[in-house]
Amino acid sequence: LITTVVLLCLQRLNSFLFFFFHSFFFFIILFFSFFFFKQKTAYEISACLVGSEMCIRDRYLLSIPMAHQLIGFYTVADDTDGILKVMRSYQYYATSRITSRVAMRRWADRDQMGGYIWHTTGSGKTLTSFKSAQLIAASKDADKVVFLMDRVELGTQSLLDYRGFADDTDSVQATENTDILVAKLRSDDPANTLIVTSIQKMSRVEEENGFNAHDIEQIQNKRVVFIIDEAHRDVFGEMLRTIKETFPNAMFFGFTGTPIHDENQKKMSTTSDVFGNELHRYSIADGIRDKNVLGFDPYMVPTYKDRDLRKAVALERAKSTTEAEAMADPKKKKVYLHYMDHTKVPMAGYVQADGSYLKGIEDYLPVSQYEREEHQCAVVDDILENWTTLSHDSKFHAIFATSSIPEAIQYYKLFRTRGSLKVTALFDPSIDNNGNGLFKEEGIVEIIEDYNTRYGMKFQMATYATFKKDISYRLAHKEQYKGIEHTSDQQIDLLIVVDQMLTGFDSKWINTLYLDKILVYEKLIQAFSRTNRLYGPEKP
């Protein structure tokens, strides 16, 4: 408590008092560190530290210069949580490598490749990126530091996080529209150094969109650093390419918990192709081992018996309607028995040692098999049956990801008729997966009206963006919903989605993810990671 009070005071005192208390507190740390560590071996010292850096690096963290830096530069008072945060070792190393890259940059050389940070989701990437941006701005090594998001709603969440970390709320600038963004980029006011905006707005800053050529040239002459969060997503498209063309002298850094490699490359590109070399890594295995994020406990709930599925596929492949018909014909019998043999055809396909893919029974099933009411009712029944245990009596919330918008709407209707959970749904209203436009619009209207009735709101189709923001804050217990855990009737138990909220969304109150869709590579890890934020010993 004394440590917290002293460090919080340091941020508000004048320079003389800052130096006095800073030095005093620094020597107190050294004094206690001496007695705590003097009898320990190098291995034991390393074990006392949080992080996955090598032992030699951890010992460096205990050095006098490093202790001085940690106190003076690598602590953040988070106003949103009311907590004084000291950066972990991996956060320090990532931040120092980014700031060093910027400090050594020769701006006359048009090298846009800053590099990327691979830190697992839930390990504090936003704090790391904020501190990196803050130190770059304070060092005057760049004229502008732009934190670039690829979704408007994520930009809103990150703006709140940034302003919670900042000493002065006004030091982190939002951009309501592209005109305001251009004005802040042109500005020489130090208050406009640190900017949070979306990749959509930034991609429109070009002459072709009617902006003055002189203004564009003025911005291009500035030393601009872009820090891009969720760098595994839409940074492989035209928008980032346009930004790079508009800012040929800028420097780009990416943060991601799931980098894109050759195995899962997008548009023939990897994260290294877009940002350059990996600057630091703290993987999901590191985070789970260090207990900085929670692990996963995945399990499958079958809605059909394996034997029934296998038999249906075997009969279909043998072109038979009954088992007797298949066994009566030698050719059909051979095909039927082949698919009934689990040693020859597994339930799930897999890549063999020679690189070829062995198809499984699941590969032969039509998508419609999992769109049947029989399947959907089984899913809903399982969620309801186990809800109290998994949610700790609705203390924690869950996300349910479906394969399509019509499917999400159907599930929403089932939950409304079959259970008492507080359920809502969220998806992009402009996307029509299967051409069911009217069904989708009617579903959205029903979802919004139910939400308004339950929570006393007044949202409409025209304010759908605000509706999404309200759901985000309610699930995260942020902004107007701080302390909502004490009023259960105002909480959301289950959020049904298709693609949204499965990456980038941060809430320690989410503990369960239900999947009725196929996800692979980075999308699977990102979705799972919505549940891995630390809360306390009671979070399952």
C-alpha positions as CSV (number, residue, x, y, z in Angstrom):
1,L,0.0,0.0,0.0
2,I,2.8,2.4,0.9
3,T,4.5,1.6,-2.4
4,T,1.4,2.3,-4.3
5,V,0.7,5.6,-2.6
6,V,4.3,6.8,-3.0
7,L,4.4,6.0,-6.7
8,L,1.0,7.6,-7.4
9,C,2.2,10.8,-5.6
10,L,5.3,10.8,-7.7
11,Q,3.3,11.4,-10.8
12,R,1.7,14.5,-9.3
13,L,4.6,16.2,-7.5
14,N,7.0,18.8,-8.9
15,S,10.4,17.8,-10.2
16,F,12.3,18.5,-6.9
17,L,9.9,16.3,-4.8
18,F,9.9,13.7,-7.6
19,F,13.6,13.4,-7.4
20,F,13.7,13.2,-3.6
21,F,11.0,10.6,-3.3
22,H,12.2,8.7,-6.4
23,S,15.7,8.4,-4.9
24,F,14.4,7.5,-1.5
25,F,12.1,4.8,-2.7
26,F,14.8,3.5,-5.0
27,F,17.2,2.9,-2.1
28,I,14.4,1.3,0.0
29,I,14.0,-1.3,-2.9
30,L,17.7,-1.9,-3.0
31,F,17.8,-2.3,0.8
32,F,15.1,-5.0,0.9
33,S,16.3,-6.6,-2.3
34,F,19.7,-7.2,-0.7
35,F,18.2,-9.1,2.3
36,F,15.8,-11.0,0.1
37,F,18.2,-12.1,-2.6
38,K,21.6,-12.3,-0.9
39,Q,21.2,-15.9,0.2
40,K,19.7,-17.1,-3.1
41,T,21.4,-18.8,-6.0
42,A,21.1,-17.4,-9.5
43,Y,18.5,-20.1,-10.3
44,E,16.4,-19.2,-7.2
45,I,16.6,-15.5,-8.1
46,S,15.4,-16.2,-11.6
47,A,12.5,-18.3,-10.2
48,C,11.4,-15.3,-8.1
49,L,10.8,-13.2,-11.1
50,V,7.7,-13.2,-13.3
51,G,8.5,-13.7,-17.0
52,S,10.2,-16.1,-19.4
53,E,13.4,-14.2,-20.1
54,M,16.7,-16.0,-19.7
55,C,18.3,-16.0,-16.3
56,I,21.0,-13.5,-17.3
57,R,18.3,-11.0,-18.4
58,D,16.4,-11.5,-15.1
59,R,19.5,-10.7,-13.1
60,Y,19.8,-7.6,-15.2
61,L,16.4,-6.5,-14.1
62,L,17.8,-6.5,-10.5
63,S,20.7,-4.2,-11.4
64,I,20.9,-0.7,-10.1
65,P,20.3,1.0,-13.5
66,M,17.4,-1.3,-14.3
67,A,15.7,-0.8,-11.0
68,H,16.0,2.9,-11.5
69,Q,14.4,2.6,-15.0
70,L,11.6,0.4,-13.8
71,I,10.5,2.9,-11.1
72,G,10.9,6.0,-13.2
73,F,9.7,4.8,-16.6
74,Y,7.9,1.5,-16.6
75,T,5.1,1.9,-14.1
76,V,1.6,2.9,-15.1
77,A,-1.2,4.1,-12.9
78,D,-4.3,2.6,-14.5
79,D,-7.3,4.8,-13.7
80,T,-9.8,2.3,-15.1
81,D,-8.9,-0.4,-12.5
82,G,-7.4,1.9,-9.8
83,I,-4.2,-0.2,-9.9
84,L,-0.6,0.8,-10.1
85,K,1.0,-1.5,-12.7
86,V,4.6,-2.3,-13.1
87,M,5.6,-3.8,-16.4
88,R,6.6,-7.4,-16.4
89,S,10.0,-8.5,-17.8
90,Y,8.7,-9.5,-21.3
91,Q,6.8,-6.2,-21.5
92,Y,9.9,-4.2,-20.7
93,Y,12.0,-6.0,-23.3
94,A,9.4,-5.5,-26.0
95,T,9.0,-1.8,-25.2
96,S,12.7,-1.2,-25.1
97,R,13.2,-2.9,-28.5
98,I,10.6,-0.8,-30.1
99,T,11.9,2.5,-28.6
100,S,15.4,1.5,-29.5
101,R,14.4,0.8,-33.1
102,V,12.8,4.3,-33.4
103,A,15.7,6.0,-31.7
104,M,18.2,4.4,-34.2
105,R,15.9,5.1,-37.2
106,R,17.6,7.2,-40.0
107,W,14.5,9.0,-41.2
108,A,16.1,9.8,-44.5
109,D,16.1,6.1,-45.2
110,R,12.6,5.1,-46.2
111,D,12.5,1.9,-44.2
112,Q,8.9,1.2,-43.1
113,M,9.7,-2.2,-41.4
114,G,9.8,-1.6,-37.7
115,G,9.1,-5.2,-36.6
116,Y,6.4,-7.0,-34.6
117,I,5.8,-8.1,-31.1
118,W,4.5,-11.6,-30.5
119,H,2.8,-11.5,-27.1
120,T,0.0,-13.9,-26.3
121,T,-3.5,-12.6,-25.9
122,G,-4.3,-11.5,-22.4
123,S,-0.7,-10.8,-21.4
124,G,-1.0,-7.0,-21.5
125,K,-0.3,-6.1,-25.1
126,T,-2.3,-2.8,-24.8
127,L,-0.3,-1.7,-21.8
128,T,2.9,-2.6,-23.6
129,S,1.9,-0.8,-26.8
130,F,0.8,2.2,-24.8
131,K,4.1,2.5,-22.8
132,S,6.0,2.1,-26.1
133,A,4.0,4.9,-27.7
134,Q,4.3,7.1,-24.6
135,L,8.1,6.7,-24.4
136,I,8.5,7.4,-28.1
137,A,6.4,10.5,-27.8
138,A,8.3,11.7,-24.7
139,S,11.7,11.1,-26.3
140,K,10.9,13.3,-29.3
141,D,12.3,10.6,-31.6
142,A,9.0,10.9,-33.6
143,D,6.6,13.7,-34.3
144,K,3.5,11.5,-34.2
145,V,2.7,8.1,-32.7
146,V,-0.5,6.6,-34.1
147,F,-2.2,3.6,-32.5
148,L,-4.0,2.0,-35.4
149,M,-7.0,-0.3,-34.9
150,D,-8.7,-2.4,-37.6
151,R,-12.2,-2.1,-36.1
152,V,-14.1,0.9,-34.9
153,E,-15.4,-0.8,-31.8
154,L,-11.9,-2.0,-30.9
155,G,-10.7,1.5,-31.4
156,T,-13.2,2.7,-28.8
157,Q,-12.1,0.1,-26.3
158,S,-8.4,0.8,-26.8
159,L,-9.0,4.6,-26.5
160,L,-10.5,3.9,-23.1
161,D,-7.6,1.8,-22.1
162,Y,-5.1,4.3,-23.3
163,R,-6.8,7.2,-21.5
164,G,-6.9,5.0,-18.4
165,F,-3.1,4.6,-18.6
166,A,-2.3,8.2,-19.5
167,D,-1.3,10.8,-16.9
168,D,-3.5,13.4,-18.6
169,T,-6.6,12.2,-20.4
170,D,-6.2,14.9,-23.0
171,S,-2.8,13.5,-24.0
172,V,-4.5,10.7,-25.9
173,Q,-6.3,12.0,-28.9
174,A,-9.4,10.5,-30.5
175,T,-10.4,11.1,-34.1
176,E,-14.2,11.4,-34.7
177,N,-13.8,11.6,-38.5
178,T,-11.1,11.8,-41.1
179,D,-11.0,15.6,-41.2
180,I,-10.2,15.8,-37.5
181,L,-7.6,13.1,-38.0
182,V,-5.9,15.1,-40.7
183,A,-6.0,18.2,-38.5
184,K,-4.3,16.4,-35.6
185,L,-1.7,14.9,-37.9
186,R,-0.8,18.3,-39.3
187,S,-0.8,19.9,-35.9
188,D,2.5,20.8,-34.2
189,D,0.8,20.9,-30.8
190,P,2.6,18.4,-28.4
191,A,-0.9,17.5,-27.1
192,N,-1.6,15.9,-30.5
193,T,1.4,13.6,-30.5
194,L,-0.4,10.5,-29.4
195,I,-3.4,9.5,-31.6
196,V,-5.8,6.6,-31.5
197,T,-7.7,6.0,-34.8
198,S,-9.0,3.2,-37.0
199,I,-7.4,1.8,-40.1
200,Q,-10.5,2.7,-42.0
201,K,-10.1,6.5,-41.3
202,M,-6.4,6.5,-41.8
203,S,-6.7,4.8,-45.2
204,R,-8.8,7.7,-46.4
205,V,-6.1,10.2,-45.8
206,E,-5.0,10.6,-49.4
207,E,-5.3,13.1,-52.2
208,E,-7.8,10.9,-54.1
209,N,-10.3,11.5,-51.2
210,G,-10.2,15.3,-51.7
211,F,-7.6,16.3,-49.2
212,N,-5.3,19.2,-50.0
213,A,-2.0,18.1,-51.6
214,H,-0.1,20.6,-49.4
215,D,-1.7,19.1,-46.2
216,I,-0.7,15.6,-47.3
217,E,2.9,16.7,-48.0
218,Q,3.1,18.4,-44.7
219,I,2.0,15.2,-42.9
220,Q,4.4,13.1,-45.0
221,N,7.3,15.2,-43.9
222,K,6.7,14.4,-40.2
223,R,8.3,11.5,-38.5
224,V,5.3,9.2,-37.9
225,V,5.3,5.9,-36.0
226,F,2.3,3.5,-36.5
227,I,1.6,0.9,-33.8
228,I,-0.9,-1.6,-35.0
229,D,-2.8,-3.9,-32.6
230,E,-4.3,-7.2,-33.6
231,A,-1.7,-7.4,-36.4
232,H,-3.0,-10.8,-37.5
233,R,-6.2,-9.5,-39.0
234,D,-7.1,-7.1,-41.7
235,V,-3.6,-5.6,-42.2
236,F,-3.1,-7.8,-45.2
237,G,-5.6,-5.9,-47.4
238,E,-5.7,-2.7,-49.4
239,M,-6.2,-0.3,-46.5
240,L,-2.8,-0.8,-44.9
241,R,-1.2,-0.8,-48.4
242,T,-2.8,2.6,-49.0
243,I,-1.6,3.9,-45.7
244,K,2.0,2.8,-46.5
245,E,1.8,4.5,-49.8
246,T,0.5,7.7,-48.2
247,F,3.2,7.6,-45.5
248,P,6.3,6.3,-47.3
249,N,8.6,7.6,-44.6
250,A,6.6,6.2,-41.6
251,M,7.6,3.3,-39.4
252,F,5.2,0.4,-38.7
253,F,5.2,-1.9,-35.7
254,G,2.7,-4.7,-35.1
255,F,1.4,-6.4,-31.9
256,T,-0.2,-9.8,-32.1
257,G,-0.8,-12.9,-30.0
258,T,-1.2,-15.1,-33.1
259,P,1.2,-14.0,-35.9
260,I,0.6,-15.2,-39.5
261,H,3.3,-17.6,-40.7
262,D,3.8,-19.6,-43.9
263,E,1.4,-22.3,-42.8
264,N,-1.6,-19.9,-42.4
265,Q,-0.5,-17.0,-44.6
266,K,-3.0,-14.5,-45.8
267,K,-3.0,-13.2,-49.4
268,M,0.4,-14.8,-49.9
269,S,1.9,-12.7,-47.0
270,T,3.0,-13.3,-43.4
271,T,3.3,-11.0,-40.5
272,S,7.1,-10.7,-41.2
273,D,6.3,-9.6,-44.8
274,V,4.1,-6.8,-43.5
275,F,6.1,-5.6,-40.4
276,G,9.6,-7.0,-40.6
277,N,11.4,-9.1,-38.1
278,E,10.1,-10.4,-34.8
279,L,11.3,-8.2,-32.0
280,H,10.2,-10.1,-29.0
281,R,8.1,-13.3,-28.2
282,Y,6.0,-14.2,-25.3
283,S,3.9,-17.1,-26.4
284,I,0.7,-18.6,-25.0
285,A,2.8,-21.4,-23.5
286,D,4.9,-18.9,-21.7
287,G,1.9,-17.0,-20.4
288,I,0.2,-20.2,-19.1
289,R,3.4,-21.4,-17.5
290,D,4.0,-18.1,-15.7
291,K,0.3,-18.0,-14.7
292,N,-0.1,-14.6,-16.4
293,V,-3.0,-16.0,-18.4
294,L,-5.4,-18.9,-17.8
295,G,-5.1,-22.2,-19.6
296,F,-7.8,-23.8,-21.6
297,D,-10.0,-26.8,-20.9
298,P,-11.6,-27.7,-24.3
299,Y,-14.0,-30.6,-24.7
300,M,-16.4,-31.7,-27.3
301,V,-20.1,-32.3,-26.7
302,P,-21.5,-34.7,-29.4
303,T,-25.0,-34.0,-30.6
304,Y,-25.1,-37.2,-32.6
305,K,-23.7,-40.7,-31.8
306,D,-20.6,-41.5,-33.8
307,R,-21.9,-44.8,-34.9
308,D,-25.1,-43.2,-36.3
309,L,-23.1,-40.7,-38.3
310,R,-20.7,-43.4,-39.5
311,K,-23.6,-45.6,-40.6
312,A,-25.3,-42.7,-42.4
313,V,-22.1,-41.9,-44.3
314,A,-21.4,-45.6,-45.1
315,L,-25.0,-46.1,-46.5
316,E,-24.7,-42.9,-48.6
317,R,-21.3,-43.8,-50.0
318,A,-22.6,-47.3,-50.8
319,K,-25.7,-45.8,-52.5
320,S,-28.0,-47.8,-50.2
321,T,-31.0,-46.9,-48.0
322,T,-30.7,-49.7,-45.5
323,E,-28.0,-51.9,-44.1
324,A,-29.6,-55.0,-45.5
325,E,-29.5,-53.5,-49.0
326,A,-25.8,-52.7,-48.7
327,M,-24.9,-56.2,-47.4
328,A,-26.9,-57.9,-50.2
329,D,-24.7,-56.5,-53.0
330,P,-21.0,-57.5,-53.0
331,K,-19.8,-54.1,-54.4
332,K,-22.0,-52.1,-52.0
333,K,-21.0,-54.3,-49.2
334,K,-17.3,-53.6,-49.8
335,V,-17.9,-49.9,-49.8
336,Y,-20.2,-50.0,-46.7
337,L,-17.8,-52.1,-44.6
338,H,-14.9,-49.8,-45.6
339,Y,-16.6,-46.7,-44.2
340,M,-17.8,-48.7,-41.1
341,D,-14.2,-49.6,-40.3
342,H,-12.7,-46.9,-38.0
343,T,-9.2,-48.1,-38.7
344,K,-9.6,-47.2,-42.4
345,V,-11.8,-44.1,-42.1
346,P,-11.5,-42.1,-38.8
347,M,-14.2,-39.9,-37.5
348,A,-12.1,-36.8,-38.0
349,G,-9.7,-36.4,-41.0
350,Y,-6.0,-35.6,-40.5
351,V,-2.8,-34.9,-42.4
352,Q,-0.7,-38.0,-42.7
353,A,3.1,-38.3,-42.3
354,D,3.6,-38.0,-46.1
355,G,1.6,-34.8,-46.2
356,S,-1.6,-36.2,-47.7
357,Y,-4.9,-35.7,-46.1
358,L,-6.9,-38.7,-44.9
359,K,-10.6,-37.8,-45.0
360,G,-12.7,-38.7,-42.0
361,I,-16.5,-39.4,-41.5
362,E,-17.0,-35.7,-40.6
363,D,-15.6,-34.7,-44.0
364,Y,-18.5,-36.5,-45.7
365,L,-21.2,-34.9,-43.7
366,P,-23.1,-32.1,-45.4
367,V,-23.2,-28.7,-43.6
368,S,-27.0,-29.1,-43.4
369,Q,-26.4,-31.9,-40.8
370,Y,-25.6,-29.2,-38.2
371,E,-28.4,-26.8,-39.3
372,R,-31.1,-29.3,-38.3
373,E,-33.3,-28.4,-35.3
374,E,-32.4,-31.8,-33.7
375,H,-28.8,-30.6,-33.5
376,Q,-29.5,-27.1,-32.4
377,C,-31.9,-28.2,-29.6
378,A,-29.2,-30.6,-28.3
379,V,-26.7,-27.7,-28.2
380,V,-29.2,-25.4,-26.3
381,D,-30.1,-28.2,-23.9
382,D,-26.5,-28.9,-23.1
383,I,-25.7,-25.2,-22.4
384,L,-28.7,-24.8,-20.2
385,E,-28.1,-28.0,-18.3
386,N,-24.5,-27.1,-17.4
387,W,-24.9,-23.3,-17.1
388,T,-25.1,-23.0,-13.3
389,T,-21.9,-25.0,-12.8
390,L,-19.8,-23.5,-15.6
391,S,-20.9,-19.9,-14.9
392,H,-20.6,-20.2,-11.1
393,D,-24.3,-19.3,-10.9
394,S,-24.2,-16.6,-13.6
395,K,-21.2,-14.8,-12.0
396,F,-19.3,-15.2,-15.2
397,H,-20.5,-14.7,-18.8
398,A,-20.1,-16.8,-22.0
399,I,-19.9,-16.2,-25.7
400,F,-21.5,-18.6,-28.2
401,A,-20.1,-18.5,-31.8
402,T,-22.2,-19.8,-34.6
403,S,-21.5,-20.4,-38.3
404,S,-23.9,-17.9,-39.9
405,I,-26.2,-15.0,-39.1
406,P,-29.4,-17.1,-39.8
407,E,-28.1,-19.7,-37.5
408,A,-27.3,-17.1,-34.8
409,I,-30.9,-15.9,-35.0
410,Q,-32.3,-19.4,-34.8
411,Y,-30.3,-20.1,-31.7
412,Y,-31.4,-16.8,-30.2
413,K,-35.1,-17.8,-30.7
414,L,-34.5,-21.2,-29.2
415,F,-32.9,-19.7,-26.0
416,R,-35.7,-17.2,-25.7
417,T,-38.3,-20.1,-25.7
418,R,-36.4,-22.8,-23.9
419,G,-34.6,-21.1,-21.0
420,S,-34.4,-18.1,-18.7
421,L,-30.8,-17.0,-19.5
422,K,-30.3,-13.3,-20.3
423,V,-29.3,-13.8,-23.9
424,T,-28.6,-11.4,-26.7
425,A,-26.9,-11.6,-30.2
426,L,-24.4,-9.5,-32.1
427,F,-23.3,-9.6,-35.7
428,D,-22.7,-7.3,-38.6
429,P,-26.1,-6.1,-39.9
430,S,-24.7,-5.4,-43.3
431,I,-23.6,-9.0,-44.0
432,D,-26.0,-11.4,-45.5
433,N,-24.4,-14.8,-45.4
434,N,-27.1,-16.9,-47.1
435,G,-29.3,-14.3,-48.9
436,N,-31.9,-14.3,-46.1
437,G,-32.1,-10.5,-45.9
438,L,-35.6,-10.2,-44.6
439,F,-35.1,-13.0,-42.0
440,K,-32.0,-11.3,-40.8
441,E,-33.5,-7.8,-40.5
442,E,-36.6,-9.1,-38.6
443,G,-34.2,-11.1,-36.3
444,I,-32.2,-7.9,-35.6
445,V,-35.3,-5.9,-34.8
446,E,-36.5,-8.7,-32.4
447,I,-33.1,-8.8,-30.7
448,I,-32.9,-5.1,-30.2
449,E,-36.5,-4.8,-28.9
450,D,-35.9,-7.6,-26.4
451,Y,-32.7,-5.9,-25.3
452,N,-34.5,-2.6,-24.8
453,T,-37.3,-4.3,-22.8
454,R,-34.9,-6.2,-20.5
455,Y,-32.4,-3.4,-19.8
456,G,-34.6,-0.3,-20.3
457,M,-32.7,1.0,-23.4
458,K,-34.0,2.8,-26.6
459,F,-31.8,1.3,-29.3
460,Q,-33.0,1.1,-33.0
461,M,-31.6,-0.3,-36.2
462,A,-30.2,3.2,-36.9
463,T,-28.2,3.1,-33.6
464,Y,-26.9,-0.4,-34.0
465,A,-23.3,0.8,-33.5
466,T,-24.2,2.2,-30.1
467,F,-26.1,-1.0,-29.4
468,K,-22.9,-3.0,-30.0
469,K,-20.9,-0.6,-27.8
470,D,-23.4,-1.0,-25.0
471,I,-23.1,-4.8,-25.2
472,S,-19.3,-4.5,-25.1
473,Y,-19.3,-2.3,-22.0
474,R,-21.9,-4.5,-20.3
475,L,-19.9,-7.7,-20.8
476,A,-16.6,-6.1,-19.7
477,H,-18.2,-4.3,-16.7
478,K,-16.7,-1.0,-17.9
479,E,-17.8,2.6,-18.2
480,Q,-21.4,3.0,-17.0
481,Y,-21.4,-0.7,-16.1
482,K,-18.7,-0.7,-13.5
483,G,-19.9,-2.7,-10.5
484,I,-22.7,-4.4,-12.6
485,E,-21.7,-7.7,-10.9
486,H,-23.8,-6.5,-7.9
487,T,-26.9,-6.2,-10.0
488,S,-27.4,-9.5,-11.8
489,D,-30.5,-8.4,-13.6
490,Q,-28.5,-5.9,-15.6
491,Q,-25.9,-8.5,-16.8
492,I,-25.7,-10.5,-20.0
493,D,-25.4,-14.2,-19.4
494,L,-24.7,-15.4,-23.0
495,L,-23.8,-13.4,-26.1
496,I,-24.4,-15.1,-29.5
497,V,-22.1,-14.0,-32.3
498,V,-20.8,-15.1,-35.7
499,D,-17.4,-13.4,-36.0
500,Q,-17.5,-10.3,-33.8
501,M,-16.0,-10.2,-30.3
502,L,-13.9,-13.3,-31.0
503,T,-10.7,-11.3,-31.3
504,G,-9.5,-8.2,-29.5
505,F,-12.4,-8.1,-27.0
506,D,-11.1,-8.1,-23.4
507,S,-13.2,-9.0,-20.4
508,K,-12.1,-10.9,-17.3
509,W,-15.8,-11.8,-16.8
510,I,-15.9,-14.1,-19.8
511,N,-15.0,-17.7,-18.7
512,T,-16.7,-20.0,-21.3
513,L,-16.7,-20.1,-25.1
514,Y,-19.2,-22.3,-27.0
515,L,-18.3,-23.1,-30.6
516,D,-20.8,-24.4,-33.2
517,K,-18.5,-23.6,-36.1
518,I,-15.1,-24.6,-37.5
519,L,-12.2,-22.4,-36.6
520,V,-8.5,-23.0,-37.4
521,Y,-5.1,-21.5,-36.8
522,E,-5.1,-18.0,-35.4
523,K,-8.9,-17.6,-35.4
524,L,-9.2,-20.6,-33.1
525,I,-6.5,-19.4,-30.6
526,Q,-8.0,-15.9,-30.7
527,A,-11.5,-17.2,-29.9
528,F,-10.3,-19.4,-27.1
529,S,-8.3,-16.5,-25.6
530,R,-11.5,-14.5,-24.9
531,T,-11.7,-16.7,-21.8
532,N,-8.1,-16.5,-20.5
533,R,-8.0,-13.2,-18.6
534,L,-7.1,-13.6,-14.9
535,Y,-9.7,-12.8,-12.3
536,G,-9.1,-14.7,-9.2
537,P,-9.0,-18.3,-7.8
538,E,-12.7,-18.7,-8.2
539,K,-12.7,-18.2,-12.0
540,P,-12.9,-21.7,-13.5
